[in-house]
């Protein structure tokens, strides 16, 4: 039960607001208020209801009541006070009422209004209430019932700025991965630069980040090894004092075009292992912390080739990137309610060492077929990744951003 006591004509609350989750059928709230002549005059001024029965004492004496009668809605307004302040409380909306006034209320009367919950609908977020009002003599002056809705509050949780993030970039010792790591470092994030074999190049990326005032460490891990990924994430958390809350799955193998009939399943499997299994391991490692913190960003590096006509003999590469796109969408759906955004950035052909085996003529043809008449640079890709992980990307998830100069439109 919730009660409100009278003190010098003002209401003193005796309990805190009840939330919908705490409301049960039978819950009650009461409010006592002395009605004054000033209340009647103030209501008449506000509402424009200057019926002489309410505001003209001489007229009232000519009626059977002998004195001015308080407006019925003054008593009803106490129901509104109970609904908005006590039961259900702050944020409640009175949506329906059916009142019957049984006796008049006069200036100087003390009225006690009580509510009782008779029905609760959790799905509709509404309660049905029974209303009674009695005067100082215990006589019932009003009765009825109504419906109340408790409105849901829209709360947008403020997400950490990039400068407050810990970022793990896989395959970050060179090419696109290195450019992404450097972009995050310049933006103030703490960056874990993942590598597999080339510790020297990974350290060079860290040195570049540190030279512009950023924070970075090199972490060795084969993304195909779950234990190694766990160790790398723990190392990053230990160094920066916070768990990884941005993951960029960039690790992959170099493209080696090969006719399909000349390929072995092991070659397909190797591409899937690094590009998809590796992303799977990394996501499983960092997602629990992101869910706990209700914040996180995952960006998978795909390929615009999965959205257009792929080059001949690139089967293993295209298969892996297509599977990664499916993983992206699935994770976005499952973890969106937990505040985690999962997206994919899909580069077109990009000027990195990974396309060294592609003939120069093919690269030039690809550039000329692009509306912007050039291939992408690693910095182009890094800019898109940074955007998705910034405040500007707060309401983007489950999407694929082709960074290909218009090759895919």
ABEGO torsion letter per residue (X at the ends): XBBBBBBGGBBBBABBBBBAAABBBGBBBBBBBBBBAAAAAAAAAAAGBABAAAABAAAAAABAAGBBBBBAAAAAAAAAAAAAAAOAEBGBBBABBBBBBABBBBBGBBBBBBBBBABBBAAAGBBBBBBBBBBAAGBBABBEBBBBBBBBBBBBBBBBBAAABBBBBBGAABEAAAAAAAAAAAAGBBBBBBBAABAAAAAAAAAAAAAAGBBBBBBBBBAABAAAAAAAAAAAAAAAGBBBABBBBABBBBBBBBBAAABBAAAAAAAAAAAAAAAAAAAAAAAAAAAAAGBEBBBBBBBAAAABBBBBGAAAAAAAAAAAAAAAAAAAAAAAAAGBBBBBBBBBBBBBAAAAABBAAAAAAAAAABAAGBBBBAAAAAAAAAAAABAAAAABBGBBBBBAGGABX
